[in-house]
């Protein structure tokens, strides 16, 4: 099992993963890529060219968590979303692709830039999984009280492992 990230050379980081861990990471990040595919754009060719997207708040709770409203006022939030969501989606896809390209069994060495992409991608995976699981502040108590035969157990343990990875990455970069 991965011992987490450690500081590497020139601001980068290193970690060691086994094949099963990489398979889990690749599966989860591929799901994020599917979720953040380009959003809907209007019919106006100029809006499409400029990446101006829909002002609609996502109905999927995971997308709503990944792309939260910027303002309490619905009109302001819609206008902000219209001009920013396409760029945010592009960034999330870029981070996810970086993670897919660099995730391999054995020793993983990441540059500082790649490590930052991993940190953002891990955060997206945790937000998505945590939203689906309806994770609360008491997640560790919930896991401790679950039996291994509980059908939710693997997902909660995976969430906990992702939290550990992200924490070790933050500490390695700090």
N, C-alpha and C positions, 0 to 999 in steps of 0.2 A: 504494500500500500504506500502511496505517496507520502513522503515526509513533509510535503509543502515546499514552498519556494524559499530560496536563500539568495542573498545578494551575490551578484556575479561581477563581471568586469564592466568598466565604463558605464555604470549605472544600470546595467542589465541584471537579469535574474536567471537562476537555474532551478530546475526541479526534476525529479525522476518519477515516471509514471509507468505502471504496468499496462499490458494490452487491454485488460478489462476496463481500467479507468479511462483510457483514451477512447475506447468504444462508447462509454457513457457520455463523455464530454462531447465527442463528435455527434452523437445522436441528439443530444440536447441543443447544441449550437445549430445543428441543421434545422431543428424545429423553429428556432428563433429566426433563422433566415427565411423560412417559409412564412412566418408571422409578419415579418417586416418588409415583405416584398413591396414594390412601389404601390403607393395608395392611389386612390381614384383622383383623376384630374378632370377638369372641366372640358367642355367641347371647344373652347376657344384655343386656337393653335398657339397664340402668343402665351397664354397661361401655361399650356403644356410645355412649351419651350423654356419658360422661366421656372418651371417646377412648382408652379402655384397649384396647390392641391385643394382638396375638399375642406370645408370648414366644419364638417360634421364631426362631433365627438364619437369616438369608436364605441360600438355597443358591446364588443367583446371586452370583458373585464381585464384581461391581460393586456390588450392593446391600450385600454384606457390607463392602465398602470404604467406602461412603457412610454406613452405619450399623454401625460396628464395635462389638464387644463392649466393654462398659465395665469388666468385671472378668475376671480369669483364671478365677475360679470360675464354672462353668456355671450354677449355680442363681441366684447373685447377678446374673449378667449377664442371665439370662432375666427375672428380676423387674424389673430396671432397664429393659430393653427394653420390657417390657409397659406400663410407665407413661410412657415418654418418646418412643417411636418415632413415635407419631401427631403429637406436637407438632413433632418434628424434620422429619417429612415436610411438615407444613404450612409450616414455615419455608423449606424448600428450594423448595417450589412457589411461595411468595410471592416469593422472590428471583428465580426463573426468570421469573415473570410480569413483574416489574419490568424485567428485562433485555429481554424481548420487547417490552414497551410503549415502551421508550426507545431501542431499537436501530434506527437508520435510517441510510441512506446520507448522507454529508455530515458536517457538524459535529454532534457529539453533546455536549450539555452536561448534566452530571449534578449533582444536589445531593449533599451529603455523604452523606445517607441512601441515595440511589440508587446512589452509588458503592460504598458498603458492600455493598449487595445484589449489585451486579455482581461485586464481589470474591469473595463467597461462591459465586455462581453459576458464575463462571469456575473456581473451585476445584473445584466439583462436576463440571464438564465435564472438567477435566484429570484428576481422579481416575478418572472413568469411562473415559475414553479410554486413560489410562495403564494401567489394570487390563486392559482388553481387549487392548492391545498388549503387555502384560507388560513395561512400561518399567522399566529399571534405571538405576542411577547413571551408566552408560556410554551414555546415550541420545545424547549429542552425538557420541560416537565412532561409534556405530551409524549415525547419519544421514550422517556424513562418509564412511563406508565403503560406503554404499548408492548404487547407480546410480539415476538418475531413472526407469529402466525397471523397477526393483524394485516389485512390486505394493504393498508396504508403504510405499513412499516418501511418497505423499500424506498418509497418516495420521500418519506420524512428523513430517513437516514441519508439519502442522496442530497436532500436540501441541506442537511447539517454538514455533510462533507464539502459541498460547494461553499458554504459559509466559511469553513476552515480554510479552504484553498484561497478564497478571496482575502481573508484575514492575513494569511501567511504572505500573500503577494504584496499587500499593503505594507506589512512590516519589512519585507525585503527591500521595498523601494524607499522606505522611510529612511 
